[in-house]
Amino acid sequence: MFGIEGQLHDFQETSLNLFSKKIATEFIFLVFAGQKTIVSQKEIESILKLMGKPIPYFLQLFLDALLKACREKTALDPAQIKEVYYNDLLGSGSKRYFESIEKQLERYNRYGKRCRAGAKAILDKLAQADSVPIEELEIIWKETTGGSDQFTKMMEIMKDDFYIKPNQKNNIIFDSKLIKEWWFRHGL
């Protein structure tokens, strides 16, 4: 119609990386400073340790919950940071923060009837282990979906959607400690 083909072939694939530790540290400091709340380097390190690699969206949610707790108790300490992380960010009320995960799993059905179930089974296994060989995940996929169709494609998609990746031993891991812990609590 307008001289545009059905597919575009000149795109370059790119990934949006998570915040670096330096940027995350600055971000945390600036968010607290913007609310006229003092945060120490020890507290910032505690926040980052709990989250693992900081995903900006979830980091902002965590900081909002921490700021609310600061207003209620006028102080912030490592025990309180842990409490907010496990009770607010990962607690039962957090499901709304992770709705995109549920919606993404539903969209996997467009690749085949059993793709959602296969992806969920893989994520369940990854949430329970430090790392899993790709061959083991393919076996789980085959047992769940009835075949190996779409396995490679779905693994690539899940790398973007769930922050999974190969580690140094070429096993698959959750790259996000936060999403792994949330999935372990709510996704299984």
N, C-alpha and C positions, 0 to 999 in steps of 0.2 A: 504494500500500500504506500509506504513512504520510503521505499528503498532500503528497508531494514530487514535483515535476515532473521529467521526464527531464533538463532543463537548468536551470541556475541563471543568472538574468539580472541579479542584483544585485551581482555581483562588480565590483570596480574593478581595472583592470590596473595593476600597479606593477612597477618594475624595481629590483633590488638593484644598487646602484652599487659600483664598485671602491673600494678605499681611496683617499682623497685623499692627496696628497703629504705633508701634515702628519701625518695619522693613520699613514700607512705609516712615516714617519720615527720617530714615537714608538714604534710597534710594534717596529720593528727595534731601536731603542735598548733597549726593555724586555726583549725576548727575549734579547739579549746580556747585559744587566745581570742578568737572572734566572739566567744561567749563569756569572755572575761573570767575564764577558769584556768588556773595554773595546773599544768601537768608536767611531771618530772620525766627525765629520760628513763628511769626505772619503770615508771608506769607505761610509757610508750612501748618499751621493750616487752612488757607483760602483755599488752594488747596485741602486738605483732606476733609474739610467740603463740598465743592462743589461736589466732586466725591462721597462722601459716602464711602462705603467699596471699597478700591482700587483694581481693577482688574489690574494686572501687565501690560498687553498689553495696556489698555486704559490709565493707569497712564503714561506710556512711551510716548504715543501719546500726552497727555496733556503737559508733560514736554518739549517735542520737540517744541510744538507750543509756550509755554511760553519762551523758550530760544530764539526762533526766534524773538518774540516780544521784548525781552530784548535787543537783538542786534540792533533792529530798534530804540528803545526809551531809551536805556541804563539804565532803571530803571524798577522795578517791584513793583506794589502796588496792594492792594485788588481790586480796581476798574478795573485795567488792567487784573488781574487774572480772574475776573468774565467775562470780555469782551472776553477774549480768550476762556474760557470755553463755553460760550453760542454761540459765533460766529464761532469759529474754530472747537472745539470738537463736538458741537451739531448742528452747522450750516448746511446749505444746501450742502456744499461741503464735509461734513463728511460721506456721504453715503458709500463711498469706505471703510471706517474704519469698517463699520458694515455689510459688504457683507456676512460675515459668518452667520449672523442671517437670511438673506434672503435664503441662500443656505440650512441652517438647516431646515427652514420651508418647502422647496421643498422636502427634504429627508423624511419628515413626511408622504408624500403621499404613501410611501412603506408600511405603516401600514394600509392603507385603503384610498379609494378615497377622503373621506371628512376630514381626519385627519388634513391636513394642515389648512383647513378652521376652524376647531374646535379649533386648537391651536391658530390661529390668533385671533379668537373671545375671547378666554380666556385672551390672552395677552392684547388685546384692553381694556377689562374690568379692568384688574389689573393696567394698566397704568393710568386709570381714578379714581382710588380709593386708599385709604390708605391700606385697606385690604378687602378681599372678602371671605365670608364663602365658604368652599369647596362644600357645597351642592348647592350654587348658581352657582358656576362654572360648576358643573355637569349638571345643568339645561341648561346653555348656550351651553355646549357641545352637549347635546341631541337635542336641538333646531337647532343647526348648522349641526350636522352630521346625525341626524335622529335616533340615538340610543345611548346606553351607552357603546357599545363595544369600547375597547381600551382606555377609559377615564383614568383609573388608571395607565395604562402603559404609556400613553402620559404625565400624570402629573409627573411621575417619570423622564421621559426623559427631560421634560422642566425644572425640578429642576436643572439638570446639565447644560443644554444649555442656559438658560436664567436667572439663579440665582434667581429663585423663591423658596419660602420656606414657611412652616407654621410658624406663629408667636406664641406668648404666649397663645393667645385665640384660637389657632388652625385654624385661618383664613389664607389664602394664601396672601403673599405679594411679591413684587419684593425685593430681597435682595440687589440689585444693584440700587442705586439712579440714577446713570448715564444711565444704560440701560432703566430704567423706563422713565426717561426724554426724552431719544432719541426715545423710542417707542411712547411716547405721541406725539412728534413732527412729526415723520416720518412714524411710523408703522400703525397708525390708518387709 
